[in-house]
Amino acid sequence: MTKTNEVINALYQEHTEEMNTFQVLHDKYAANQKKWQKEFNAEGEKILELMHFCEKQLCGKSERSGMGAYSSKLAEKFWMEIKKKLPLIDFVGVKIK
């Protein structure tokens, strides 16, 4: 298992309830964006905080060691893995009229 997958699995294990709740909300949002927009954005902010914290844990050491190019690729891989489970995560904060 890659370090990226380990960090994502740890996120899901440590925050099981929040991640499961958001997954249900994410699926509802995918079906009807206008109806679930406010709740998706509110809960999504909390989930994004957790994800950004995990991303920093994953990439922080490589940035400090002078491997910035590797760090950016690692961060990209992290978000690609997240988007496999939550493809609409980038829509947190977006307002649809």
N, C-alpha and C positions, 0 to 999 in steps of 0.2 A: 504494500500500500504506500502510495506517495505521501509526502509530508502535507501536501495540499489536502488530500482526502482525509488524512488523520485530523487536521485542524477542523475540517467541515464536520466530520463525524463527532468530534468532541463538542462542537457547537450544538449539534442536534441532541447529543446525550445530556449535556449540562443544562440545556434550555428546551427540553422536550415539550413541555406544555405550551410555551410561547410559540415554538416553531410549528407545532401541530395546529394550534389555533390560527396562526397566520396562514398556514397552508390551506385550511378550509376557507378562510376569508379570501385568499388569493384566487381560489377556484370560483368562488362566488363573483369576485370582481371580473374574472375572465368572462363569465357568462353575462354580466350586466354591469358595465363600468359606471354608468351614471348613478345607478342605485347605490352602489357600494363605495363610491369615490371617497367620501369623507372618512369612513371607518378604515378603508384600506390605507389612506395616507397617514392617519393617526397611528395605527398599529405598525405600519410599515416603517415609520420613523424609528420606533423602538427596535425593530428587527435590524434595520440598517446600522444602528449604533452597535449592536452585537456583532454584526458582520464586519464592520470597519475595525472593531477591536481585534477580531480574529485575523483580519488581513494584516494589521500592524504587527501582530505576534508572528505571523508567518514571514513577513518581509523585512521586519525591523533589523534583524541581525545582518542580513546580506547588504542592506543599505549602509550600515555603519562600517562594514568591512571593505567598502569600496567597490561593491559589485552591484551598482545601481542599475545597469542594463539587465542583469539577471533578475533583480528585484522587480522590475516593471513587468517582465515576462511572467514571473511567479504570481504577481497580483492579477494579471490578465487571466492566467490559468485558474486562479481561485474563483474569479467572477464567472468564468465560463462554466465551472462545475456548479456554482450556485444557480446559474440560470437554467441548468438542466432540470432542476426541481422547481424553481420559481422563475419561469421565463418573463414574467411581467414585473420583476423587482425594479426595473429601471423606471417604471411608471409611478413609483412612490413620489409624492409631491406634485405630480402633474394634475392640473385642473382641467377637466373636460366640461365644455359648455353644452 
